[in-house]
Amino acid sequence: EDILKCRASVILMGCSSGNLVSVNSQKGRPIASNEMHYEPEGAALAYLCAGAPCVVSNLWDVTDRDIDKFSLALVGKIFQDSDTNIAESVASSRDACKLKYIVGCAP
């Protein structure tokens, strides 16, 4: 096969990088019961469809300093131990954030 497969876990640390949006939905407008929307799309879903086993991304906008602290803590935990569990590393890295219940919960 000539198709490239993604076999690595992916870390997307931009604002709303894990947000999935339907291309025909209108932001801020309530969804009517008879209105039809396409399936949501986004970068995180594209990586998963390409074969990535895991995607860590932000569901909403975050402050840059706090997410930098989170990212450094996360990468440090992952590289410290090769047998590390990514979900546990994400959870424990939230303590590095000043706003751990706002910014720390975005990833």
PDB file as gemmi writes it, atoms N, CA and C in Angstrom:
CRYST1    1.000    1.000    1.000  90.00  90.00  90.00 P 1                      
ATOM      1  N   GLU A   1       0.827  -1.187   0.000  1.00  0.00           N  
ATOM      2  CA  GLU A   1       0.000   0.000   0.000  1.00  0.00           C  
ATOM      3  C   GLU A   1       0.867   1.244   0.000  1.00  0.00           C  
ATOM      4  N   ASP A   2       0.458   2.238  -0.745  1.00  0.00           N  
ATOM      5  CA  ASP A   2       1.180   3.504  -0.801  1.00  0.00           C  
ATOM      6  C   ASP A   2       0.634   4.518   0.192  1.00  0.00           C  
ATOM      7  N   ILE A   3      -0.385   4.141   0.939  1.00  0.00           N  
ATOM      8  CA  ILE A   3      -0.989   5.069   1.889  1.00  0.00           C  
ATOM      9  C   ILE A   3      -0.130   5.113   3.148  1.00  0.00           C  
ATOM     10  N   LEU A   4       0.220   6.333   3.575  1.00  0.00           N  
ATOM     11  CA  LEU A   4       0.992   6.489   4.800  1.00  0.00           C  
ATOM     12  C   LEU A   4       0.073   6.345   6.004  1.00  0.00           C  
ATOM     13  N   LYS A   5       0.505   5.597   6.984  1.00  0.00           N  
ATOM     14  CA  LYS A   5      -0.260   5.415   8.212  1.00  0.00           C  
ATOM     15  C   LYS A   5       0.455   6.122   9.351  1.00  0.00           C  
ATOM     16  N   CYS A   6      -0.292   6.746  10.189  1.00  0.00           N  
ATOM     17  CA  CYS A   6       0.242   7.401  11.378  1.00  0.00           C  
ATOM     18  C   CYS A   6       0.229   6.374  12.508  1.00  0.00           C  
ATOM     19  N   ARG A   7       1.392   6.086  13.069  1.00  0.00           N  
ATOM     20  CA  ARG A   7       1.475   5.084  14.139  1.00  0.00           C  
ATOM     21  C   ARG A   7       1.914   5.698  15.460  1.00  0.00           C  
ATOM     22  N   ALA A   8       2.058   6.998  15.506  1.00  0.00           N  
ATOM     23  CA  ALA A   8       2.513   7.677  16.717  1.00  0.00           C  
ATOM     24  C   ALA A   8       1.347   8.392  17.385  1.00  0.00           C  
ATOM     25  N   SER A   9       1.434   8.498  18.694  1.00  0.00           N  
ATOM     26  CA  SER A   9       0.461   9.320  19.411  1.00  0.00           C  
ATOM     27  C   SER A   9       0.731  10.773  19.068  1.00  0.00           C  
ATOM     28  N   VAL A  10      -0.316  11.588  19.029  1.00  0.00           N  
ATOM     29  CA  VAL A  10      -0.209  12.970  18.580  1.00  0.00           C  
ATOM     30  C   VAL A  10      -0.578  13.909  19.716  1.00  0.00           C  
ATOM     31  N   ILE A  11       0.215  14.988  19.877  1.00  0.00           N  
ATOM     32  CA  ILE A  11      -0.082  16.024  20.868  1.00  0.00           C  
ATOM     33  C   ILE A  11      -0.305  17.327  20.106  1.00  0.00           C  
ATOM     34  N   LEU A  12      -1.543  17.835  20.135  1.00  0.00           N  
ATOM     35  CA  LEU A  12      -1.904  19.108  19.496  1.00  0.00           C  
ATOM     36  C   LEU A  12      -2.196  20.104  20.615  1.00  0.00           C  
ATOM     37  N   MET A  13      -1.382  21.124  20.784  1.00  0.00           N  
ATOM     38  CA  MET A  13      -1.547  22.025  21.917  1.00  0.00           C  
ATOM     39  C   MET A  13      -2.042  23.417  21.544  1.00  0.00           C  
ATOM     40  N   GLY A  14      -2.630  23.591  20.384  1.00  0.00           N  
ATOM     41  CA  GLY A  14      -3.203  24.872  20.016  1.00  0.00           C  
ATOM     42  C   GLY A  14      -4.584  25.059  20.629  1.00  0.00           C  
ATOM     43  N   CYS A  15      -5.063  26.288  20.636  1.00  0.00           N  
ATOM     44  CA  CYS A  15      -6.399  26.578  21.165  1.00  0.00           C  
ATOM     45  C   CYS A  15      -7.455  25.834  20.349  1.00  0.00           C  
ATOM     46  N   SER A  16      -8.333  25.142  21.026  1.00  0.00           N  
ATOM     47  CA  SER A  16      -9.431  24.392  20.406  1.00  0.00           C  
ATOM     48  C   SER A  16      -8.949  23.410  19.339  1.00  0.00           C  
ATOM     49  N   SER A  17      -7.757  22.868  19.500  1.00  0.00           N  
ATOM     50  CA  SER A  17      -7.198  21.963  18.487  1.00  0.00           C  
ATOM     51  C   SER A  17      -7.941  20.636  18.400  1.00  0.00           C  
ATOM     52  N   GLY A  18      -8.708  20.292  19.417  1.00  0.00           N  
ATOM     53  CA  GLY A  18      -9.483  19.061  19.397  1.00  0.00           C  
ATOM     54  C   GLY A  18     -10.945  19.278  19.087  1.00  0.00           C  
ATOM     55  N   ASN A  19     -11.298  20.504  18.762  1.00  0.00           N  
ATOM     56  CA  ASN A  19     -12.688  20.856  18.483  1.00  0.00           C  
ATOM     57  C   ASN A  19     -13.136  20.235  17.157  1.00  0.00           C  
ATOM     58  N   LEU A  20     -14.292  19.580  17.175  1.00  0.00           N  
ATOM     59  CA  LEU A  20     -14.861  19.017  15.950  1.00  0.00           C  
ATOM     60  C   LEU A  20     -16.075  19.843  15.556  1.00  0.00           C  
ATOM     61  N   VAL A  21     -16.159  20.202  14.288  1.00  0.00           N  
ATOM     62  CA  VAL A  21     -17.216  21.090  13.805  1.00  0.00           C  
ATOM     63  C   VAL A  21     -17.828  20.518  12.530  1.00  0.00           C  
ATOM     64  N   SER A  22     -19.128  20.594  12.415  1.00  0.00           N  
ATOM     65  CA  SER A  22     -19.803  20.225  11.181  1.00  0.00           C  
ATOM     66  C   SER A  22     -19.677  21.394  10.206  1.00  0.00           C  
ATOM     67  N   VAL A  23     -19.334  21.108   8.971  1.00  0.00           N  
ATOM     68  CA  VAL A  23     -19.071  22.176   7.999  1.00  0.00           C  
ATOM     69  C   VAL A  23     -20.294  23.020   7.683  1.00  0.00           C  
ATOM     70  N   ASN A  24     -21.496  22.511   7.882  1.00  0.00           N  
ATOM     71  CA  ASN A  24     -22.675  23.302   7.546  1.00  0.00           C  
ATOM     72  C   ASN A  24     -23.429  23.822   8.773  1.00  0.00           C  
ATOM     73  N   SER A  25     -22.850  23.685   9.962  1.00  0.00           N  
ATOM     74  CA  SER A  25     -23.513  24.247  11.145  1.00  0.00           C  
ATOM     75  C   SER A  25     -23.107  25.706  11.297  1.00  0.00           C  
ATOM     76  N   GLN A  26     -23.987  26.501  11.834  1.00  0.00           N  
ATOM     77  CA  GLN A  26     -23.717  27.917  12.028  1.00  0.00           C  
ATOM     78  C   GLN A  26     -23.457  28.166  13.505  1.00  0.00           C  
ATOM     79  N   LYS A  27     -22.318  28.769  13.783  1.00  0.00           N  
ATOM     80  CA  LYS A  27     -21.899  29.008  15.161  1.00  0.00           C  
ATOM     81  C   LYS A  27     -22.873  29.954  15.860  1.00  0.00           C  
ATOM     82  N   GLY A  28     -23.245  29.593  17.089  1.00  0.00           N  
ATOM     83  CA  GLY A  28     -24.113  30.439  17.882  1.00  0.00           C  
ATOM     84  C   GLY A  28     -25.595  30.271  17.607  1.00  0.00           C  
ATOM     85  N   ARG A  29     -25.942  29.447  16.635  1.00  0.00           N  
ATOM     86  CA  ARG A  29     -27.344  29.253  16.286  1.00  0.00           C  
ATOM     87  C   ARG A  29     -27.813  27.908  16.827  1.00  0.00           C  
ATOM     88  N   PRO A  30     -28.931  27.862  17.548  1.00  0.00           N  
ATOM     89  CA  PRO A  30     -29.408  26.580  18.066  1.00  0.00           C  
ATOM     90  C   PRO A  30     -29.766  25.619  16.940  1.00  0.00           C  
ATOM     91  N   ILE A  31     -29.560  24.352  17.206  1.00  0.00           N  
ATOM     92  CA  ILE A  31     -29.845  23.324  16.204  1.00  0.00           C  
ATOM     93  C   ILE A  31     -31.341  23.003  16.217  1.00  0.00           C  
ATOM     94  N   ALA A  32     -31.991  23.190  15.081  1.00  0.00           N  
ATOM     95  CA  ALA A  32     -33.408  22.848  14.957  1.00  0.00           C  
ATOM     96  C   ALA A  32     -33.534  21.341  14.795  1.00  0.00           C  
ATOM     97  N   SER A  33     -34.650  20.795  15.232  1.00  0.00           N  
ATOM     98  CA  SER A  33     -34.825  19.345  15.187  1.00  0.00           C  
ATOM     99  C   SER A  33     -34.898  18.798  13.758  1.00  0.00           C  
ATOM    100  N   ASN A  34     -35.324  19.616  12.799  1.00  0.00           N  
ATOM    101  CA  ASN A  34     -35.433  19.134  11.423  1.00  0.00           C  
ATOM    102  C   ASN A  34     -34.222  19.499  10.568  1.00  0.00           C  
ATOM    103  N   GLU A  35     -33.234  20.133  11.167  1.00  0.00           N  
ATOM    104  CA  GLU A  35     -32.050  20.555  10.438  1.00  0.00           C  
ATOM    105  C   GLU A  35     -31.031  19.415  10.369  1.00  0.00           C  
ATOM    106  N   MET A  36     -30.445  19.198   9.199  1.00  0.00           N  
ATOM    107  CA  MET A  36     -29.490  18.104   9.024  1.00  0.00           C  
ATOM    108  C   MET A  36     -28.072  18.662   8.961  1.00  0.00           C  
ATOM    109  N   HIS A  37     -27.158  18.024   9.689  1.00  0.00           N  
ATOM    110  CA  HIS A  37     -25.761  18.448   9.700  1.00  0.00           C  
ATOM    111  C   HIS A  37     -24.879  17.310   9.220  1.00  0.00           C  
ATOM    112  N   TYR A  38     -23.774  17.682   8.569  1.00  0.00           N  
ATOM    113  CA  TYR A  38     -22.790  16.683   8.165  1.00  0.00           C  
ATOM    114  C   TYR A  38     -22.031  16.207   9.391  1.00  0.00           C  
ATOM    115  N   GLU A  39     -21.300  15.116   9.235  1.00  0.00           N  
ATOM    116  CA  GLU A  39     -20.486  14.622  10.336  1.00  0.00           C  
ATOM    117  C   GLU A  39     -19.424  15.665  10.691  1.00  0.00           C  
ATOM    118  N   PRO A  40     -19.070  15.757  11.960  1.00  0.00           N  
ATOM    119  CA  PRO A  40     -18.062  16.743  12.352  1.00  0.00           C  
ATOM    120  C   PRO A  40     -16.680  16.401  11.795  1.00  0.00           C  
ATOM    121  N   GLU A  41     -15.885  17.440  11.613  1.00  0.00           N  
ATOM    122  CA  GLU A  41     -14.528  17.291  11.097  1.00  0.00           C  
ATOM    123  C   GLU A  41     -13.572  18.059  11.997  1.00  0.00           C  
ATOM    124  N   GLY A  42     -12.311  17.690  11.958  1.00  0.00           N  
ATOM    125  CA  GLY A  42     -11.292  18.401  12.718  1.00  0.00           C  
ATOM    126  C   GLY A  42      -9.957  17.689  12.625  1.00  0.00           C  
ATOM    127  N   ALA A  43      -8.905  18.368  13.069  1.00  0.00           N  
ATOM    128  CA  ALA A  43      -7.552  17.807  12.988  1.00  0.00           C  
ATOM    129  C   ALA A  43      -7.417  16.539  13.822  1.00  0.00           C  
ATOM    130  N   ALA A  44      -7.994  16.535  15.017  1.00  0.00           N  
ATOM    131  CA  ALA A  44      -7.882  15.363  15.889  1.00  0.00           C  
ATOM    132  C   ALA A  44      -8.508  14.133  15.242  1.00  0.00           C  
ATOM    133  N   LEU A  45      -9.655  14.303  14.637  1.00  0.00           N  
ATOM    134  CA  LEU A  45     -10.335  13.190  13.973  1.00  0.00           C  
ATOM    135  C   LEU A  45      -9.536  12.704  12.762  1.00  0.00           C  
ATOM    136  N   ALA A  46      -8.904  13.629  12.054  1.00  0.00           N  
ATOM    137  CA  ALA A  46      -8.088  13.247  10.894  1.00  0.00           C  
ATOM    138  C   ALA A  46      -6.916  12.366  11.322  1.00  0.00           C  
ATOM    139  N   TYR A  47      -6.271  12.703  12.435  1.00  0.00           N  
ATOM    140  CA  TYR A  47      -5.168  11.872  12.933  1.00  0.00           C  
ATOM    141  C   TYR A  47      -5.668  10.495  13.360  1.00  0.00           C  
ATOM    142  N   LEU A  48      -6.807  10.446  14.030  1.00  0.00           N  
ATOM    143  CA  LEU A  48      -7.361   9.155  14.450  1.00  0.00           C  
ATOM    144  C   LEU A  48      -7.718   8.284  13.246  1.00  0.00           C  
ATOM    145  N   CYS A  49      -8.295   8.903  12.224  1.00  0.00           N  
ATOM    146  CA  CYS A  49      -8.645   8.162  11.004  1.00  0.00           C  
ATOM    147  C   CYS A  49      -7.401   7.682  10.255  1.00  0.00           C  
ATOM    148  N   ALA A  50      -6.287   8.405  10.431  1.00  0.00           N  
ATOM    149  CA  ALA A  50      -5.033   8.017   9.782  1.00  0.00           C  
ATOM    150  C   ALA A  50      -4.318   6.909  10.535  1.00  0.00           C  
ATOM    151  N   GLY A  51      -4.840   6.539  11.704  1.00  0.00           N  
ATOM    152  CA  GLY A  51      -4.262   5.423  12.440  1.00  0.00           C  
ATOM    153  C   GLY A  51      -3.553   5.774  13.727  1.00  0.00           C  
ATOM    154  N   ALA A  52      -3.562   7.031  14.126  1.00  0.00           N  
ATOM    155  CA  ALA A  52      -2.920   7.400  15.394  1.00  0.00           C  
ATOM    156  C   ALA A  52      -3.649   6.708  16.546  1.00  0.00           C  
ATOM    157  N   PRO A  53      -2.912   6.084  17.459  1.00  0.00           N  
ATOM    158  CA  PRO A  53      -3.568   5.386  18.565  1.00  0.00           C  
ATOM    159  C   PRO A  53      -4.158   6.322  19.611  1.00  0.00           C  
ATOM    160  N   CYS A  54      -3.658   7.567  19.654  1.00  0.00           N  
ATOM    161  CA  CYS A  54      -4.099   8.507  20.688  1.00  0.00           C  
ATOM    162  C   CYS A  54      -3.846   9.934  20.212  1.00  0.00           C  
ATOM    163  N   VAL A  55      -4.769  10.839  20.515  1.00  0.00           N  
ATOM    164  CA  VAL A  55      -4.582  12.258  20.231  1.00  0.00           C  
ATOM    165  C   VAL A  55      -4.877  13.034  21.504  1.00  0.00           C  
ATOM    166  N   VAL A  56      -3.919  13.852  21.935  1.00  0.00           N  
ATOM    167  CA  VAL A  56      -4.106  14.748  23.074  1.00  0.00           C  
ATOM    168  C   VAL A  56      -4.250  16.144  22.494  1.00  0.00           C  
ATOM    169  N   SER A  57      -5.384  16.786  22.726  1.00  0.00           N  
ATOM    170  CA  SER A  57      -5.625  18.116  22.165  1.00  0.00           C  
ATOM    171  C   SER A  57      -6.522  18.909  23.106  1.00  0.00           C  
ATOM    172  N   ASN A  58      -6.696  20.185  22.816  1.00  0.00           N  
ATOM    173  CA  ASN A  58      -7.507  21.070  23.659  1.00  0.00           C  
ATOM    174  C   ASN A  58      -8.909  21.214  23.089  1.00  0.00           C  
ATOM    175  N   LEU A  59      -9.898  21.110  23.974  1.00  0.00           N  
ATOM    176  CA  LEU A  59     -11.288  21.228  23.534  1.00  0.00           C  
ATOM    177  C   LEU A  59     -11.763  22.678  23.459  1.00  0.00           C  
ATOM    178  N   TRP A  60     -11.073  23.595  24.134  1.00  0.00           N  
ATOM    179  CA  TRP A  60     -11.450  25.008  24.097  1.00  0.00           C  
ATOM    180  C   TRP A  60     -10.204  25.863  24.147  1.00  0.00           C  
ATOM    181  N   ASP A  61     -10.391  27.211  24.026  1.00  0.00           N  
ATOM    182  CA  ASP A  61      -9.277  28.152  24.059  1.00  0.00           C  
ATOM    183  C   ASP A  61      -8.621  28.140  25.428  1.00  0.00           C  
ATOM    184  N   VAL A  62      -7.293  28.263  25.436  1.00  0.00           N  
ATOM    185  CA  VAL A  62      -6.514  28.182  26.670  1.00  0.00           C  
ATOM    186  C   VAL A  62      -5.510  29.331  26.717  1.00  0.00           C  
ATOM    187  N   THR A  63      -4.999  29.621  27.920  1.00  0.00           N  
ATOM    188  CA  THR A  63      -3.967  30.652  28.047  1.00  0.00           C  
ATOM    189  C   THR A  63      -2.616  30.049  27.673  1.00  0.00           C  
ATOM    190  N   ASP A  64      -1.792  30.846  27.016  1.00  0.00           N  
ATOM    191  CA  ASP A  64      -0.544  30.303  26.483  1.00  0.00           C  
ATOM    192  C   ASP A  64       0.444  29.872  27.564  1.00  0.00           C  
ATOM    193  N   ARG A  65       0.599  30.636  28.631  1.00  0.00           N  
ATOM    194  CA  ARG A  65       1.572  30.260  29.666  1.00  0.00           C  
ATOM    195  C   ARG A  65       1.155  28.987  30.387  1.00  0.00           C  
ATOM    196  N   ASP A  66      -0.118  28.874  30.699  1.00  0.00           N  
ATOM    197  CA  ASP A  66      -0.582  27.683  31.404  1.00  0.00           C  
ATOM    198  C   ASP A  66      -0.459  26.437  30.533  1.00  0.00           C  
ATOM    199  N   ILE A  67      -0.807  26.545  29.262  1.00  0.00           N  
ATOM    200  CA  ILE A  67      -0.724  25.361  28.407  1.00  0.00           C  
ATOM    201  C   ILE A  67       0.737  25.019  28.108  1.00  0.00           C  
ATOM    202  N   ASP A  68       1.628  26.016  28.134  1.00  0.00           N  
ATOM    203  CA  ASP A  68       3.063  25.740  28.004  1.00  0.00           C  
ATOM    204  C   ASP A  68       3.556  24.936  29.207  1.00  0.00           C  
ATOM    205  N   LYS A  69       3.126  25.328  30.407  1.00  0.00           N  
ATOM    206  CA  LYS A  69       3.501  24.581  31.620  1.00  0.00           C  
ATOM    207  C   LYS A  69       2.962  23.155  31.547  1.00  0.00           C  
ATOM    208  N   PHE A  70       1.725  23.022  31.105  1.00  0.00           N  
ATOM    209  CA  PHE A  70       1.115  21.696  30.953  1.00  0.00           C  
ATOM    210  C   PHE A  70       1.906  20.849  29.962  1.00  0.00           C  
ATOM    211  N   SER A  71       2.228  21.427  28.807  1.00  0.00           N  
ATOM    212  CA  SER A  71       2.940  20.694  27.752  1.00  0.00           C  
ATOM    213  C   SER A  71       4.305  20.218  28.227  1.00  0.00           C  
ATOM    214  N   LEU A  72       5.038  21.098  28.912  1.00  0.00           N  
ATOM    215  CA  LEU A  72       6.351  20.708  29.417  1.00  0.00           C  
ATOM    216  C   LEU A  72       6.243  19.575  30.432  1.00  0.00           C  
ATOM    217  N   ALA A  73       5.261  19.666  31.316  1.00  0.00           N  
ATOM    218  CA  ALA A  73       5.066  18.604  32.306  1.00  0.00           C  
ATOM    219  C   ALA A  73       4.685  17.293  31.620  1.00  0.00           C  
ATOM    220  N   LEU A  74       3.804  17.362  30.620  1.00  0.00           N  
ATOM    221  CA  LEU A  74       3.359  16.163  29.907  1.00  0.00           C  
ATOM    222  C   LEU A  74       4.502  15.486  29.162  1.00  0.00           C  
ATOM    223  N   VAL A  75       5.249  16.258  28.398  1.00  0.00           N  
ATOM    224  CA  VAL A  75       6.358  15.695  27.628  1.00  0.00           C  
ATOM    225  C   VAL A  75       7.428  15.153  28.573  1.00  0.00           C  
ATOM    226  N   GLY A  76       7.671  15.859  29.680  1.00  0.00           N  
ATOM    227  CA  GLY A  76       8.641  15.375  30.665  1.00  0.00           C  
ATOM    228  C   GLY A  76       8.239  14.029  31.241  1.00  0.00           C  
ATOM    229  N   LYS A  77       6.970  13.860  31.565  1.00  0.00           N  
ATOM    230  CA  LYS A  77       6.478  12.590  32.117  1.00  0.00           C  
ATOM    231  C   LYS A  77       6.553  11.467  31.081  1.00  0.00           C  
ATOM    232  N   ILE A  78       6.240  11.788  29.838  1.00  0.00           N  
ATOM    233  CA  ILE A  78       6.263  10.769  28.782  1.00  0.00           C  
ATOM    234  C   ILE A  78       7.688  10.285  28.512  1.00  0.00           C  
ATOM    235  N   PHE A  79       8.663  11.231  28.478  1.00  0.00           N  
ATOM    236  CA  PHE A  79      10.039  10.848  28.180  1.00  0.00           C  
ATOM    237  C   PHE A  79      10.786  10.300  29.389  1.00  0.00           C  
ATOM    238  N   GLN A  80      10.288  10.526  30.592  1.00  0.00           N  
ATOM    239  CA  GLN A  80      10.917   9.978  31.796  1.00  0.00           C  
ATOM    240  C   GLN A  80      10.811   8.462  31.839  1.00  0.00           C  
ATOM    241  N   ASP A  81       9.660   7.958  31.449  1.00  0.00           N  
ATOM    242  CA  ASP A  81       9.403   6.527  31.556  1.00  0.00           C  
ATOM    243  C   ASP A  81       8.785   6.038  30.248  1.00  0.00           C  
ATOM    244  N   SER A  82       9.431   5.097  29.589  1.00  0.00           N  
ATOM    245  CA  SER A  82       8.938   4.616  28.299  1.00  0.00           C  
ATOM    246  C   SER A  82       7.643   3.799  28.435  1.00  0.00           C  
ATOM    247  N   ASP A  83       7.355   3.289  29.620  1.00  0.00           N  
ATOM    248  CA  ASP A  83       6.134   2.507  29.844  1.00  0.00           C  
ATOM    249  C   ASP A  83       5.002   3.355  30.420  1.00  0.00           C  
ATOM    250  N   THR A  84       5.102   4.653  30.267  1.00  0.00           N  
ATOM    251  CA  THR A  84       4.116   5.545  30.881  1.00  0.00           C  
ATOM    252  C   THR A  84       2.758   5.441  30.192  1.00  0.00           C  
ATOM    253  N   ASN A  85       1.718   5.654  30.961  1.00  0.00           N  
ATOM    254  CA  ASN A  85       0.356   5.679  30.458  1.00  0.00           C  
ATOM    255  C   ASN A  85       0.038   7.135  30.107  1.00  0.00           C  
ATOM    256  N   ILE A  86      -0.308   7.405  28.860  1.00  0.00           N  
ATOM    257  CA  ILE A  86      -0.532   8.784  28.426  1.00  0.00           C  
ATOM    258  C   ILE A  86      -1.709   9.413  29.167  1.00  0.00           C  
ATOM    259  N   ALA A  87      -2.771   8.669  29.406  1.00  0.00           N  
ATOM    260  CA  ALA A  87      -3.933   9.222  30.116  1.00  0.00           C  
ATOM    261  C   ALA A  87      -3.561   9.638  31.536  1.00  0.00           C  
ATOM    262  N   GLU A  88      -2.787   8.827  32.218  1.00  0.00           N  
ATOM    263  CA  GLU A  88      -2.340   9.182  33.571  1.00  0.00           C  
ATOM    264  C   GLU A  88      -1.392  10.376  33.540  1.00  0.00           C  
ATOM    265  N   SER A  89      -0.549  10.457  32.512  1.00  0.00           N  
ATOM    266  CA  SER A  89       0.372  11.589  32.373  1.00  0.00           C  
ATOM    267  C   SER A  89      -0.386  12.889  32.145  1.00  0.00           C  
ATOM    268  N   VAL A  90      -1.437  12.837  31.330  1.00  0.00           N  
ATOM    269  CA  VAL A  90      -2.270  14.021  31.091  1.00  0.00           C  
ATOM    270  C   VAL A  90      -2.920  14.465  32.400  1.00  0.00           C  
ATOM    271  N   ALA A  91      -3.480  13.519  33.127  1.00  0.00           N  
ATOM    272  CA  ALA A  91      -4.160  13.846  34.384  1.00  0.00           C  
ATOM    273  C   ALA A  91      -3.202  14.451  35.399  1.00  0.00           C  
ATOM    274  N   SER A  92      -2.019  13.891  35.547  1.00  0.00           N  
ATOM    275  CA  SER A  92      -1.083  14.414  36.544  1.00  0.00           C  
ATOM    276  C   SER A  92      -0.419  15.712  36.094  1.00  0.00           C  
ATOM    277  N   SER A  93      -0.346  15.973  34.787  1.00  0.00           N  
ATOM    278  CA  SER A  93       0.247  17.214  34.278  1.00  0.00           C  
ATOM    279  C   SER A  93      -0.649  18.423  34.505  1.00  0.00           C  
ATOM    280  N   ARG A  94      -1.902  18.204  34.791  1.00  0.00           N  
ATOM    281  CA  ARG A  94      -2.830  19.316  35.044  1.00  0.00           C  
ATOM    282  C   ARG A  94      -2.424  20.132  36.272  1.00  0.00           C  
ATOM    283  N   ASP A  95      -1.729  19.504  37.197  1.00  0.00           N  
ATOM    284  CA  ASP A  95      -1.286  20.209  38.399  1.00  0.00           C  
ATOM    285  C   ASP A  95      -0.267  21.298  38.092  1.00  0.00           C  
ATOM    286  N   ALA A  96       0.385  21.251  36.929  1.00  0.00           N  
ATOM    287  CA  ALA A  96       1.360  22.272  36.551  1.00  0.00           C  
ATOM    288  C   ALA A  96       0.691  23.594  36.184  1.00  0.00           C  
ATOM    289  N   CYS A  97      -0.593  23.567  35.881  1.00  0.00           N  
ATOM    290  CA  CYS A  97      -1.325  24.770  35.451  1.00  0.00           C  
ATOM    291  C   CYS A  97      -1.769  25.607  36.648  1.00  0.00           C  
ATOM    292  N   LYS A  98      -1.713  26.909  36.480  1.00  0.00           N  
ATOM    293  CA  LYS A  98      -2.231  27.814  37.508  1.00  0.00           C  
ATOM    294  C   LYS A  98      -3.758  27.689  37.568  1.00  0.00           C  
ATOM    295  N   LEU A  99      -4.383  27.612  36.420  1.00  0.00           N  
ATOM    296  CA  LEU A  99      -5.841  27.444  36.317  1.00  0.00           C  
ATOM    297  C   LEU A  99      -6.139  25.992  35.942  1.00  0.00           C  
ATOM    298  N   LYS A 100      -5.851  25.071  36.865  1.00  0.00           N  
ATOM    299  CA  LYS A 100      -5.915  23.656  36.509  1.00  0.00           C  
ATOM    300  C   LYS A 100      -7.320  23.148  36.232  1.00  0.00           C  
ATOM    301  N   TYR A 101      -8.339  23.854  36.681  1.00  0.00           N  
ATOM    302  CA  TYR A 101      -9.709  23.404  36.406  1.00  0.00           C  
ATOM    303  C   TYR A 101     -10.300  24.066  35.166  1.00  0.00           C  
ATOM    304  N   ILE A 102      -9.599  25.028  34.612  1.00  0.00           N  
ATOM    305  CA  ILE A 102     -10.047  25.664  33.362  1.00  0.00           C  
ATOM    306  C   ILE A 102      -9.115  25.256  32.229  1.00  0.00           C  
ATOM    307  N   VAL A 103      -7.859  25.663  32.340  1.00  0.00           N  
ATOM    308  CA  VAL A 103      -6.879  25.330  31.301  1.00  0.00           C  
ATOM    309  C   VAL A 103      -6.463  23.866  31.402  1.00  0.00           C  
ATOM    310  N   GLY A 104      -6.239  23.392  32.612  1.00  0.00           N  
ATOM    311  CA  GLY A 104      -5.776  22.021  32.802  1.00  0.00           C  
ATOM    312  C   GLY A 104      -6.764  20.971  32.353  1.00  0.00           C  
ATOM    313  N   CYS A 105      -8.026  21.308  32.318  1.00  0.00           N  
ATOM    314  CA  CYS A 105      -9.047  20.343  31.891  1.00  0.00           C  
ATOM    315  C   CYS A 105      -9.353  20.410  30.408  1.00  0.00           C  
ATOM    316  N   ALA A 106      -8.758  21.359  29.682  1.00  0.00           N  
ATOM    317  CA  ALA A 106      -8.999  21.444  28.240  1.00  0.00           C  
ATOM    318  C   ALA A 106      -8.424  20.246  27.485  1.00  0.00           C  
ATOM    319  N   PRO A 107      -7.224  19.772  27.826  1.00  0.00           N  
ATOM    320  CA  PRO A 107      -6.705  18.576  27.126  1.00  0.00           C  
ATOM    321  C   PRO A 107      -7.290  17.304  27.718  1.00  0.00           C  
TER     322      PRO A 107                                                      
END                                                                             
